[in-house]
Amino acid sequence: MNKLYELLNEVSVDLREYKEQELSELETKRIKKNVLNEIKVRKKQNNTKWTTLVKACACVVLILGAGSAGIAAANGQLPEGIKNLFGIHSEKEIQMAGKMGKVLDITSQNAGIKITAEGIMRDARHVGIVYKIEKSDGSMLDQKGRKCTGVEFVEDDCLGTGGKLWTSGSQDCLKQEWNRYNIRYYTIFNYDEQIGKHLQITISDLKLWFGDDMSQVDIQGKWTFDVMADCKDSSVDLAQEQELQFGKEKAILKECSISPMGYYLEVTSQEKFNGNKIIKRVEENASLYLKNGDKIAFDGSSAPVLHKDGTWSFKIIGTFDTWIMPEDLDQVTIGDYEFKYESAKRDS
C-alpha cells in the first residue's frame, strides 16, 4: 500500500469524493481490464500526459486489487470506537489517524462469549484496541435484559513487543456503545521498548456489570488475537542528547518522543546515582505545551533502574486523554530546559 500512497501524492485524485462501493469479482476484473487497455492506447498515441494517466490508473488498479478494505484505508476510515476513544472528529484528525490505525475484524470465542477486535491505533510506544463483546449465540448479554454498564478483563497481555508493558488502568466503556446485546471496550497498552508489527494479544477472565445496581457477572475464559499492527509511527523525537543538570547532578535526555496518542521520555546518566534530584525535577516539571497555551503534565514514570556500575536510568510513559494534532504542539519543558517541536521536526 505504500506505493499506492506515493502514486496518489503525484496525482490530482481525491478518493474522499467517492463513496465506498462493494464490487463483484466480475466487475473488478472488467474495470481492471478497461483501465489497462486505456493505458496501452494512450501510450501508443504518444500523449504527453500519458505518464500521469498511468499513475492514476495504477492507483485504481491497486485499490481494486485491495478490495473494499483498500478503499477504506485510502479514505482513512476507522471504527467509531477508535474515533470516540481518542476524540478524533475533524477531517484532518481522521486523515492522520488513518495512518496510525486501521480497522480490524479478528474474532475469538470462548465460554459462550464472542469478542471481536474491531480497530487498532498505535505509535512506537502505545497500542489502543477496541473490542466488541457479545454472546456467541447472539442473545442478550444479560438474561434479565439489562444494559451492560461496565466491563473489565482481569488480565490482558500483549506479546511480541520485546519489552515490559502495562495497561493504562481500568478503562470505562464507550457509553454510546452500550446496549443489551453487545458492548465495546477499549484498552491501551504502554511499552518501554519499541513495538513490533506483529502482536499476539491474550485477554483472560471477563467481568461484566449490569443495570443501575451494577450487578457483577464473572466469566472465566481466555480470548487470543493475532494482530498485524503495521500502521505508521507518527512519533517525533524532541531529544537530541541534551544534558540536564540540576545542582551538581547531570543526566542525558535520551529520548523524548511525542505522537498524537501519547509521550515517552527516557533519562540516563553515566554518573553515580546520588539521590533522585534529577528524577524529582523531571517528574515535577516535565510538561507539554500546546500552541493555544494549554499545559499537559507528563506522568506515569517508572522506578529508576540502578545499574551495576552505579549509573542509572528511568522512563516516563503515558497517553493523552484526547487526540493531539502535530500542528498544535509547541514545546516540551523540563525545568528550565525547552525543546521546541518544530525544530525537532525539521531535524527528523
C-alpha beads as a LAMMPS data file, in Angstrom:
LAMMPS data file: protein, C-alpha beads

348 atoms
347 bonds

1 atom types
1 bond types

-500.0 500.0 xlo xhi
-500.0 500.0 ylo yhi
-500.0 500.0 zlo zhi

Masses

1 110.0

Atoms # bond

1 1 1 0.000 0.000 0.000
2 1 1 2.971 2.339 0.398
3 1 1 3.341 2.508 -3.390
4 1 1 -0.316 3.362 -3.656
5 1 1 0.052 6.391 -1.400
6 1 1 3.183 7.528 -3.252
7 1 1 1.258 7.437 -6.512
8 1 1 -1.690 9.273 -5.038
9 1 1 0.607 12.081 -3.911
10 1 1 1.541 12.669 -7.550
11 1 1 -1.947 12.508 -8.986
12 1 1 -4.725 15.025 -8.507
13 1 1 -7.285 12.495 -7.307
14 1 1 -9.243 12.878 -4.090
15 1 1 -10.674 9.498 -3.143
16 1 1 -12.853 11.105 -0.479
17 1 1 -15.101 12.310 -3.292
18 1 1 -16.150 8.731 -3.973
19 1 1 -18.305 6.555 -1.795
20 1 1 -17.054 3.103 -0.926
21 1 1 -18.828 0.512 -3.039
22 1 1 -18.739 -3.268 -2.999
23 1 1 -17.795 -4.635 -6.429
24 1 1 -18.316 -8.166 -7.587
25 1 1 -15.294 -10.161 -8.745
26 1 1 -16.539 -9.919 -12.331
27 1 1 -16.946 -6.120 -12.136
28 1 1 -13.488 -5.733 -10.637
29 1 1 -11.844 -7.784 -13.405
30 1 1 -13.752 -5.833 -16.071
31 1 1 -12.666 -2.442 -14.700
32 1 1 -9.056 -3.569 -14.383
33 1 1 -9.068 -4.760 -17.985
34 1 1 -10.544 -1.469 -19.282
35 1 1 -8.021 0.588 -17.306
36 1 1 -5.039 -1.372 -18.604
37 1 1 -6.325 -1.214 -22.182
38 1 1 -6.680 2.580 -21.879
39 1 1 -3.051 2.815 -20.735
40 1 1 -1.864 0.858 -23.801
41 1 1 -3.882 3.060 -26.175
42 1 1 -2.624 6.339 -24.681
43 1 1 0.969 5.121 -24.738
44 1 1 0.782 4.265 -28.442
45 1 1 -0.633 7.742 -29.139
46 1 1 2.486 9.231 -27.521
47 1 1 0.287 11.541 -25.478
48 1 1 2.470 13.842 -23.363
49 1 1 0.103 13.365 -20.418
50 1 1 0.056 9.609 -20.569
51 1 1 2.526 9.175 -17.675
52 1 1 0.204 10.965 -15.274
53 1 1 -2.677 8.881 -16.592
54 1 1 -0.698 5.695 -15.989
55 1 1 -0.087 6.722 -12.386
56 1 1 -3.749 7.494 -11.849
57 1 1 -4.830 4.231 -13.453
58 1 1 -2.264 2.303 -11.449
59 1 1 -3.856 3.731 -8.305
60 1 1 -7.250 2.492 -9.459
61 1 1 -5.890 -0.983 -10.193
62 1 1 -4.119 -1.179 -6.832
63 1 1 -7.236 -0.099 -4.958
64 1 1 -9.426 -2.569 -6.839
65 1 1 -6.879 -5.281 -6.155
66 1 1 -7.051 -4.484 -2.449
67 1 1 -10.849 -4.590 -2.478
68 1 1 -13.116 -2.523 -0.288
69 1 1 -10.575 -2.683 2.558
70 1 1 -8.123 -0.864 0.290
71 1 1 -10.642 1.890 -0.416
72 1 1 -11.349 2.229 3.295
73 1 1 -7.622 2.567 4.042
74 1 1 -7.196 5.221 1.370
75 1 1 -10.035 7.172 2.935
76 1 1 -8.519 6.868 6.400
77 1 1 -11.643 5.181 7.746
78 1 1 -11.606 3.976 11.335
79 1 1 -14.135 2.281 13.589
80 1 1 -16.322 4.660 15.551
81 1 1 -14.888 3.152 18.724
82 1 1 -11.380 4.341 17.815
83 1 1 -12.655 7.829 16.964
84 1 1 -14.529 8.064 20.256
85 1 1 -11.643 6.645 22.242
86 1 1 -9.191 9.311 21.107
87 1 1 -11.608 12.168 20.462
88 1 1 -10.962 12.150 16.715
89 1 1 -13.522 14.301 14.920
90 1 1 -12.158 16.691 12.272
91 1 1 -11.228 15.653 8.744
92 1 1 -7.538 16.389 9.410
93 1 1 -7.579 14.248 12.537
94 1 1 -9.264 11.387 10.715
95 1 1 -6.693 11.505 7.920
96 1 1 -3.761 11.300 10.334
97 1 1 -5.491 8.649 12.428
98 1 1 -5.961 6.638 9.245
99 1 1 -2.178 6.354 9.012
100 1 1 -1.707 5.358 12.647
101 1 1 -4.660 2.996 12.912
102 1 1 -6.779 0.584 10.961
103 1 1 -9.939 -1.464 11.025
104 1 1 -9.645 -4.993 12.412
105 1 1 -12.066 -7.896 12.232
106 1 1 -10.460 -10.597 14.363
107 1 1 -12.793 -12.763 16.435
108 1 1 -12.095 -15.085 19.348
109 1 1 -14.748 -17.207 21.093
110 1 1 -14.679 -18.915 24.476
111 1 1 -17.063 -19.618 27.354
112 1 1 -20.060 -18.636 25.221
113 1 1 -18.671 -15.143 24.606
114 1 1 -17.502 -13.787 21.264
115 1 1 -15.005 -10.932 21.345
116 1 1 -14.055 -9.087 18.167
117 1 1 -11.031 -6.815 17.895
118 1 1 -12.540 -4.055 15.726
119 1 1 -9.781 -1.497 15.458
120 1 1 -6.226 -0.663 16.461
121 1 1 -4.282 2.574 16.919
122 1 1 -0.554 2.638 17.585
123 1 1 2.706 4.523 17.629
124 1 1 6.160 3.375 18.712
125 1 1 5.227 3.025 22.392
126 1 1 1.432 2.733 22.665
127 1 1 -1.288 0.471 21.294
128 1 1 -5.010 1.161 21.710
129 1 1 -7.542 -1.520 20.771
130 1 1 -11.346 -1.510 20.655
131 1 1 -13.168 -4.766 21.325
132 1 1 -16.801 -5.672 20.732
133 1 1 -18.132 -8.152 23.296
134 1 1 -21.291 -10.227 22.681
135 1 1 -22.812 -13.649 23.229
136 1 1 -21.725 -16.332 20.743
137 1 1 -25.370 -17.250 20.073
138 1 1 -26.437 -13.625 19.532
139 1 1 -28.657 -13.493 22.621
140 1 1 -28.708 -10.692 25.183
141 1 1 -25.592 -10.369 27.339
142 1 1 -27.730 -10.416 30.489
143 1 1 -30.595 -12.884 30.903
144 1 1 -32.656 -10.212 32.649
145 1 1 -32.340 -7.909 29.635
146 1 1 -30.455 -5.161 31.475
147 1 1 -27.909 -2.955 29.763
148 1 1 -24.260 -3.785 30.258
149 1 1 -22.866 -0.786 32.126
150 1 1 -19.262 -1.862 32.652
151 1 1 -16.609 -4.301 31.533
152 1 1 -13.085 -5.220 32.515
153 1 1 -10.625 -8.013 31.825
154 1 1 -8.917 -9.450 34.879
155 1 1 -5.753 -9.862 32.837
156 1 1 -4.635 -8.727 29.423
157 1 1 -1.271 -9.316 27.868
158 1 1 0.449 -8.472 24.614
159 1 1 3.454 -10.462 23.415
160 1 1 5.902 -9.766 20.624
161 1 1 6.864 -6.355 21.973
162 1 1 10.349 -7.144 23.210
163 1 1 9.868 -5.131 26.390
164 1 1 7.885 -4.555 29.543
165 1 1 4.279 -3.440 29.138
166 1 1 1.459 -2.234 31.298
167 1 1 -2.055 -1.019 30.616
168 1 1 -3.317 2.441 31.385
169 1 1 -5.521 1.141 34.181
170 1 1 -9.154 0.165 34.221
171 1 1 -10.858 1.784 31.252
172 1 1 -14.509 2.800 31.051
173 1 1 -16.702 1.506 28.272
174 1 1 -17.687 3.810 25.467
175 1 1 -21.069 4.991 26.729
176 1 1 -22.602 5.456 23.305
177 1 1 -21.932 1.779 22.565
178 1 1 -23.842 0.254 25.469
179 1 1 -26.824 -1.925 24.685
180 1 1 -28.373 -5.215 25.723
181 1 1 -26.651 -7.344 23.092
182 1 1 -23.079 -6.055 22.969
183 1 1 -20.705 -3.563 24.436
184 1 1 -17.494 -2.030 23.189
185 1 1 -14.450 -1.855 25.421
186 1 1 -11.079 -0.284 24.864
187 1 1 -7.711 -0.800 26.432
188 1 1 -4.371 0.896 25.897
189 1 1 -1.026 -0.849 26.259
190 1 1 2.088 1.187 27.056
191 1 1 5.587 -0.107 26.345
192 1 1 9.071 0.780 27.449
193 1 1 10.537 -0.755 24.274
194 1 1 9.821 -0.264 20.591
195 1 1 6.708 -2.101 19.429
196 1 1 6.975 -4.614 16.622
197 1 1 4.441 -5.053 13.846
198 1 1 3.275 -8.485 14.964
199 1 1 1.324 -8.590 18.241
200 1 1 -0.127 -11.614 19.981
201 1 1 -2.794 -10.457 22.407
202 1 1 -4.409 -12.557 25.129
203 1 1 -7.216 -11.385 27.408
204 1 1 -8.460 -13.503 30.287
205 1 1 -11.414 -13.660 32.662
206 1 1 -14.129 -11.152 31.907
207 1 1 -16.024 -9.045 34.445
208 1 1 -19.346 -7.522 33.354
209 1 1 -21.633 -5.173 35.273
210 1 1 -25.341 -4.776 34.514
211 1 1 -28.089 -2.318 35.348
212 1 1 -28.221 0.582 37.751
213 1 1 -27.239 -1.670 40.653
214 1 1 -24.032 -2.709 38.821
215 1 1 -24.621 -6.427 39.378
216 1 1 -21.365 -8.221 38.583
217 1 1 -21.038 -11.327 36.416
218 1 1 -17.679 -13.116 36.176
219 1 1 -16.899 -15.165 33.063
220 1 1 -13.881 -17.473 33.167
221 1 1 -12.225 -17.766 29.779
222 1 1 -9.354 -16.801 27.513
223 1 1 -9.514 -14.972 24.190
224 1 1 -6.494 -14.646 21.896
225 1 1 -5.827 -12.430 18.883
226 1 1 -3.027 -12.426 16.309
227 1 1 -2.705 -8.838 15.069
228 1 1 -0.526 -7.220 12.410
229 1 1 -0.011 -3.701 13.769
230 1 1 1.568 -2.479 10.531
231 1 1 0.463 1.123 10.998
232 1 1 2.631 4.203 10.577
233 1 1 4.501 5.543 13.590
234 1 1 3.967 9.314 13.687
235 1 1 6.152 9.979 16.746
236 1 1 8.669 12.827 16.713
237 1 1 11.697 12.660 18.997
238 1 1 12.477 16.044 20.542
239 1 1 15.536 14.834 22.452
240 1 1 18.920 15.448 20.849
241 1 1 21.066 14.008 23.639
242 1 1 20.558 17.186 25.673
243 1 1 22.241 17.349 29.028
244 1 1 20.036 18.019 32.034
245 1 1 21.664 19.462 35.128
246 1 1 20.091 20.310 38.467
247 1 1 22.637 21.293 41.083
248 1 1 25.668 19.061 40.717
249 1 1 23.778 16.166 39.176
250 1 1 23.811 15.608 35.418
251 1 1 21.871 13.328 33.115
252 1 1 21.088 12.929 29.427
253 1 1 17.592 13.166 27.941
254 1 1 17.982 10.094 25.770
255 1 1 14.534 10.210 24.184
256 1 1 11.503 12.487 24.312
257 1 1 9.060 11.213 21.685
258 1 1 5.604 12.719 21.165
259 1 1 2.781 11.443 18.969
260 1 1 -0.939 12.273 18.745
261 1 1 -1.519 9.332 21.115
262 1 1 0.985 9.889 23.891
263 1 1 4.525 10.501 25.067
264 1 1 7.699 8.712 26.145
265 1 1 10.718 10.140 27.992
266 1 1 13.930 8.329 28.843
267 1 1 16.667 9.827 31.025
268 1 1 20.062 8.188 31.570
269 1 1 23.189 9.111 33.462
270 1 1 26.755 7.833 33.422
271 1 1 27.347 9.349 36.834
272 1 1 26.966 7.558 40.139
273 1 1 23.413 7.653 41.453
274 1 1 23.180 10.276 44.185
275 1 1 19.631 10.550 45.371
276 1 1 16.803 11.403 42.994
277 1 1 17.141 15.142 42.491
278 1 1 17.056 14.934 38.678
279 1 1 14.278 12.364 38.685
280 1 1 12.228 14.531 41.032
281 1 1 12.780 17.661 38.917
282 1 1 11.854 15.816 35.714
283 1 1 8.713 14.351 37.280
284 1 1 7.684 17.713 38.711
285 1 1 8.467 19.848 35.671
286 1 1 8.132 17.684 32.554
287 1 1 5.210 19.135 30.586
288 1 1 3.946 19.506 27.048
289 1 1 2.719 22.938 25.953
290 1 1 0.289 23.419 23.096
291 1 1 0.217 26.496 20.873
292 1 1 -3.054 27.568 22.464
293 1 1 -1.309 27.761 25.842
294 1 1 -2.668 24.519 27.309
295 1 1 -0.280 22.576 29.517
296 1 1 -0.211 18.770 29.792
297 1 1 1.867 17.348 32.622
298 1 1 3.766 14.120 31.941
299 1 1 3.155 11.403 34.491
300 1 1 3.467 7.633 34.616
301 1 1 7.156 7.380 35.474
302 1 1 8.856 4.103 36.230
303 1 1 11.119 3.458 39.193
304 1 1 14.765 4.333 38.500
305 1 1 16.933 1.449 37.374
306 1 1 20.277 1.339 39.147
307 1 1 22.968 -0.395 37.113
308 1 1 25.841 -2.448 38.484
309 1 1 28.361 0.290 37.762
310 1 1 26.353 2.775 39.817
311 1 1 24.845 4.610 36.829
312 1 1 21.078 4.840 36.450
313 1 1 18.155 5.446 34.092
314 1 1 14.405 5.969 34.285
315 1 1 11.431 6.421 31.960
316 1 1 8.099 8.224 31.784
317 1 1 5.353 6.954 29.511
318 1 1 1.680 7.832 29.146
319 1 1 -1.207 8.516 26.790
320 1 1 -3.131 11.721 26.178
321 1 1 -6.779 11.980 27.163
322 1 1 -7.634 13.338 23.711
323 1 1 -6.086 13.222 20.259
324 1 1 -3.416 15.914 19.759
325 1 1 -2.508 17.014 16.242
326 1 1 1.186 17.748 15.475
327 1 1 0.415 21.309 14.345
328 1 1 -0.989 22.026 17.818
329 1 1 2.268 21.100 19.603
330 1 1 4.601 23.844 20.753
331 1 1 7.273 22.579 23.124
332 1 1 8.246 20.291 25.974
333 1 1 9.753 21.800 29.102
334 1 1 11.756 20.073 31.831
335 1 1 12.661 22.591 34.497
336 1 1 14.419 25.436 32.681
337 1 1 15.013 23.345 29.561
338 1 1 12.822 23.823 26.499
339 1 1 12.586 21.527 23.479
340 1 1 10.703 23.006 20.541
341 1 1 8.565 20.665 18.474
342 1 1 9.056 22.493 15.177
343 1 1 12.864 22.435 15.326
344 1 1 12.863 18.730 16.220
345 1 1 10.511 18.027 13.315
346 1 1 12.825 19.809 10.885
347 1 1 15.783 17.779 12.091
348 1 1 13.947 14.457 11.826

Bonds

1 1 1 2
2 1 2 3
3 1 3 4
4 1 4 5
5 1 5 6
6 1 6 7
7 1 7 8
8 1 8 9
9 1 9 10
10 1 10 11
11 1 11 12
12 1 12 13
13 1 13 14
14 1 14 15
15 1 15 16
16 1 16 17
17 1 17 18
18 1 18 19
19 1 19 20
20 1 20 21
21 1 21 22
22 1 22 23
23 1 23 24
24 1 24 25
25 1 25 26
26 1 26 27
27 1 27 28
28 1 28 29
29 1 29 30
30 1 30 31
31 1 31 32
32 1 32 33
33 1 33 34
34 1 34 35
35 1 35 36
36 1 36 37
37 1 37 38
38 1 38 39
39 1 39 40
40 1 40 41
41 1 41 42
42 1 42 43
43 1 43 44
44 1 44 45
45 1 45 46
46 1 46 47
47 1 47 48
48 1 48 49
49 1 49 50
50 1 50 51
51 1 51 52
52 1 52 53
53 1 53 54
54 1 54 55
55 1 55 56
56 1 56 57
57 1 57 58
58 1 58 59
59 1 59 60
60 1 60 61
61 1 61 62
62 1 62 63
63 1 63 64
64 1 64 65
65 1 65 66
66 1 66 67
67 1 67 68
68 1 68 69
69 1 69 70
70 1 70 71
71 1 71 72
72 1 72 73
73 1 73 74
74 1 74 75
75 1 75 76
76 1 76 77
77 1 77 78
78 1 78 79
79 1 79 80
80 1 80 81
81 1 81 82
82 1 82 83
83 1 83 84
84 1 84 85
85 1 85 86
86 1 86 87
87 1 87 88
88 1 88 89
89 1 89 90
90 1 90 91
91 1 91 92
92 1 92 93
93 1 93 94
94 1 94 95
95 1 95 96
96 1 96 97
97 1 97 98
98 1 98 99
99 1 99 100
100 1 100 101
101 1 101 102
102 1 102 103
103 1 103 104
104 1 104 105
105 1 105 106
106 1 106 107
107 1 107 108
108 1 108 109
109 1 109 110
110 1 110 111
111 1 111 112
112 1 112 113
113 1 113 114
114 1 114 115
115 1 115 116
116 1 116 117
117 1 117 118
118 1 118 119
119 1 119 120
120 1 120 121
121 1 121 122
122 1 122 123
123 1 123 124
124 1 124 125
125 1 125 126
126 1 126 127
127 1 127 128
128 1 128 129
129 1 129 130
130 1 130 131
131 1 131 132
132 1 132 133
133 1 133 134
134 1 134 135
135 1 135 136
136 1 136 137
137 1 137 138
138 1 138 139
139 1 139 140
140 1 140 141
141 1 141 142
142 1 142 143
143 1 143 144
144 1 144 145
145 1 145 146
146 1 146 147
147 1 147 148
148 1 148 149
149 1 149 150
150 1 150 151
151 1 151 152
152 1 152 153
153 1 153 154
154 1 154 155
155 1 155 156
156 1 156 157
157 1 157 158
158 1 158 159
159 1 159 160
160 1 160 161
161 1 161 162
162 1 162 163
163 1 163 164
164 1 164 165
165 1 165 166
166 1 166 167
167 1 167 168
168 1 168 169
169 1 169 170
170 1 170 171
171 1 171 172
172 1 172 173
173 1 173 174
174 1 174 175
175 1 175 176
176 1 176 177
177 1 177 178
178 1 178 179
179 1 179 180
180 1 180 181
181 1 181 182
182 1 182 183
183 1 183 184
184 1 184 185
185 1 185 186
186 1 186 187
187 1 187 188
188 1 188 189
189 1 189 190
190 1 190 191
191 1 191 192
192 1 192 193
193 1 193 194
194 1 194 195
195 1 195 196
196 1 196 197
197 1 197 198
198 1 198 199
199 1 199 200
200 1 200 201
201 1 201 202
202 1 202 203
203 1 203 204
204 1 204 205
205 1 205 206
206 1 206 207
207 1 207 208
208 1 208 209
209 1 209 210
210 1 210 211
211 1 211 212
212 1 212 213
213 1 213 214
214 1 214 215
215 1 215 216
216 1 216 217
217 1 217 218
218 1 218 219
219 1 219 220
220 1 220 221
221 1 221 222
222 1 222 223
223 1 223 224
224 1 224 225
225 1 225 226
226 1 226 227
227 1 227 228
228 1 228 229
229 1 229 230
230 1 230 231
231 1 231 232
232 1 232 233
233 1 233 234
234 1 234 235
235 1 235 236
236 1 236 237
237 1 237 238
238 1 238 239
239 1 239 240
240 1 240 241
241 1 241 242
242 1 242 243
243 1 243 244
244 1 244 245
245 1 245 246
246 1 246 247
247 1 247 248
248 1 248 249
249 1 249 250
250 1 250 251
251 1 251 252
252 1 252 253
253 1 253 254
254 1 254 255
255 1 255 256
256 1 256 257
257 1 257 258
258 1 258 259
259 1 259 260
260 1 260 261
261 1 261 262
262 1 262 263
263 1 263 264
264 1 264 265
265 1 265 266
266 1 266 267
267 1 267 268
268 1 268 269
269 1 269 270
270 1 270 271
271 1 271 272
272 1 272 273
273 1 273 274
274 1 274 275
275 1 275 276
276 1 276 277
277 1 277 278
278 1 278 279
279 1 279 280
280 1 280 281
281 1 281 282
282 1 282 283
283 1 283 284
284 1 284 285
285 1 285 286
286 1 286 287
287 1 287 288
288 1 288 289
289 1 289 290
290 1 290 291
291 1 291 292
292 1 292 293
293 1 293 294
294 1 294 295
295 1 295 296
296 1 296 297
297 1 297 298
298 1 298 299
299 1 299 300
300 1 300 301
301 1 301 302
302 1 302 303
303 1 303 304
304 1 304 305
305 1 305 306
306 1 306 307
307 1 307 308
308 1 308 309
309 1 309 310
310 1 310 311
311 1 311 312
312 1 312 313
313 1 313 314
314 1 314 315
315 1 315 316
316 1 316 317
317 1 317 318
318 1 318 319
319 1 319 320
320 1 320 321
321 1 321 322
322 1 322 323
323 1 323 324
324 1 324 325
325 1 325 326
326 1 326 327
327 1 327 328
328 1 328 329
329 1 329 330
330 1 330 331
331 1 331 332
332 1 332 333
333 1 333 334
334 1 334 335
335 1 335 336
336 1 336 337
337 1 337 338
338 1 338 339
339 1 339 340
340 1 340 341
341 1 341 342
342 1 342 343
343 1 343 344
344 1 344 345
345 1 345 346
346 1 346 347
347 1 347 348
